[in-house]
């Protein structure tokens, strides 16, 4: 899960893996400044995306259960603006979560945020590291062997036919760009 709060002084979404209250400048991301969003005065916009991949037998998950749990948690916390996007209706269903549909929902949810609001992104599905083109191993050696310095992270979204291909991936940079409100 990734939580964001819209900065008070500018229309920028500041990513954080922990809940933070951002005031005038972006503080370093540390857990010493954890502040719950409830009672901060900002609205909370939650976007839940859950993919079970039933159309790809080798990749099946049970993420729709996680989505239901997250929905109930948000609802109990008093969140009113909750959007859930799943692949349970199948490839021919409306809003089948291909990359463009997920991006559209991200932009719509982010567009409802104003300074002081919170954006909560909950992804339940596969993720991958995409190696740089041109070959070579982008991983560091030694104690940082699990740190990928050149690869990009991606959410695994299906294509229109339900295939899981590299072209259908939602790359982390594209995700971040969709959240950037400066273009609105």
C-alpha positions in Angstrom: 0.0 0.0 0.0 1.2 3.5 -0.8 -0.2 6.5 0.9 0.2 10.1 -0.4 -0.8 13.4 1.0 -1.2 16.4 -1.3 1.3 19.1 -0.1 -0.3 22.2 1.5 1.6 24.8 -0.6 1.7 23.2 -4.1 -0.1 20.8 -6.2 2.4 17.9 -6.0 1.8 14.4 -4.7 4.5 13.4 -2.4 4.9 9.6 -2.2 5.5 7.8 1.1 5.4 4.2 2.3 4.2 5.5 5.6 1.5 8.0 6.5 2.9 11.5 6.8 1.5 14.9 7.4 3.3 17.2 4.9 3.2 20.9 5.9 5.3 23.5 4.0 8.4 21.5 2.8 8.9 17.9 2.1 10.6 16.4 5.1 12.8 13.3 4.7 10.7 10.1 4.7 11.3 8.7 8.2 9.0 7.0 10.6 9.7 9.7 13.2 7.0 11.9 11.7 4.1 9.4 11.4 0.8 11.2 11.7 -2.6 9.5 11.1 -4.8 11.1 8.4 -7.9 11.0 10.5 -8.5 14.4 12.1 -6.1 16.3 9.9 -8.9 18.1 8.1 -8.0 16.7 4.7 -10.3 14.4 2.7 -9.1 10.9 2.0 -9.4 9.4 -1.5 -8.8 5.6 -1.7 -8.2 3.7 -4.9 -8.1 -0.1 -4.5 -6.9 -2.1 -7.5 -7.0 -5.9 -7.1 -6.2 -8.5 -9.8 -6.9 -12.2 -9.4 -5.7 -13.0 -13.0 -8.2 -15.9 -13.4 -7.8 -15.6 -17.1 -4.1 -16.7 -16.7 -4.1 -20.0 -14.8 -0.4 -19.9 -14.0 -0.7 -16.5 -12.5 -3.9 -16.7 -10.4 -4.1 -15.0 -7.1 -6.9 -14.2 -4.6 -6.4 -10.5 -4.4 -10.1 -9.6 -4.6 -10.4 -10.8 -1.0 -7.6 -8.3 0.0 -9.6 -5.6 -1.8 -12.7 -6.4 0.2 -10.7 -6.3 3.4 -9.1 -3.0 2.5 -12.5 -1.6 1.5 -13.9 -2.5 4.9 -10.9 -1.0 6.7 -11.3 2.3 4.8 -15.0 2.3 5.4 -14.6 1.8 9.1 -12.1 4.6 9.2 -14.8 6.9 7.9 -13.5 7.3 4.4 -16.3 8.2 2.0 -14.4 8.4 -1.4 -13.4 4.7 -2.1 -13.0 3.3 -5.6 -12.4 -0.4 -6.2 -11.2 -1.7 -9.5 -10.9 -5.5 -10.1 -10.7 -8.0 -12.9 -13.5 -10.2 -11.5 -15.8 -9.4 -14.4 -13.4 -11.0 -16.8 -11.6 -9.8 -20.0 -14.9 -8.6 -21.6 -16.1 -6.7 -18.5 -16.4 -3.0 -18.3 -13.4 -1.3 -16.7 -11.2 -4.4 -17.2 -8.0 -3.1 -15.5 -5.6 -2.8 -18.4 -2.9 -0.2 -18.0 -4.9 2.6 -19.6 -8.0 2.0 -17.4 -5.9 1.8 -14.2 -4.2 5.1 -15.2 -7.5 6.7 -15.9 -8.7 5.8 -12.4 -5.5 7.0 -10.8 -5.9 10.4 -12.6 -9.6 10.6 -11.6 -8.8 9.8 -7.9 -5.8 12.2 -7.8 -7.9 14.9 -9.5 -10.3 14.8 -6.6 -7.5 15.6 -4.2 -6.8 19.2 -3.1 -4.0 20.6 -0.9 -4.1 18.9 2.5 -6.0 15.8 1.2 -4.7 12.2 1.3 -4.5 9.8 -1.5 -4.3 6.1 -0.6 -3.3 3.6 -3.3 -3.8 -0.1 -2.6 -2.5 -2.5 -5.2 -3.1 -6.3 -4.8 -1.6 -8.1 -7.7 1.7 -9.1 -9.3 4.7 -6.8 -9.5 7.9 -7.2 -11.4 11.3 -5.6 -11.9 12.0 -4.9 -15.5 15.6 -5.2 -16.4 17.2 -2.5 -18.5 17.4 -3.1 -22.3 20.8 -4.1 -23.6 21.4 -6.9 -21.2 23.5 -7.1 -18.1 22.6 -7.6 -14.5 21.5 -4.4 -12.9 21.8 -5.8 -9.3 24.5 -4.6 -7.0 26.9 -7.1 -5.3 27.5 -7.7 -1.6 25.2 -6.6 1.2 23.0 -4.7 -1.3 22.5 -7.7 -3.6 18.7 -7.3 -3.4 18.8 -3.6 -4.5 18.1 -3.1 -8.2 19.9 0.0 -9.3 18.9 0.2 -12.9 15.7 -1.9 -13.2 12.3 -0.3 -13.1 9.5 -1.6 -10.9 6.1 -2.3 -12.6 2.6 -3.3 -11.7 1.5 -6.3 -13.8 -1.6 -5.2 -15.7 -3.1 -7.4 -18.4 -3.6 -6.4 -22.0 -7.0 -6.2 -23.7 -7.0 -10.0 -24.2 -5.9 -10.8 -20.7 -2.4 -11.6 -21.6 0.4 -10.6 -19.2 3.1 -9.0 -21.5 5.9 -6.5 -20.9 4.0 -4.0 -23.2 1.0 -4.2 -20.8 3.0 -3.4 -17.6 2.2 -0.2 -15.6 5.7 1.1 -15.0 6.5 3.0 -11.7 7.5 6.2 -13.6 4.2 6.2 -15.5 2.3 5.6 -12.2 4.1 8.6 -10.6 3.4 10.8 -13.6 -0.3 10.0 -13.3 -0.3 11.2 -9.7 1.4 14.4 -10.5 -1.2 17.1 -10.2 0.9 19.9 -11.6 -0.5 19.1 -15.1 -4.1 19.7 -14.0 
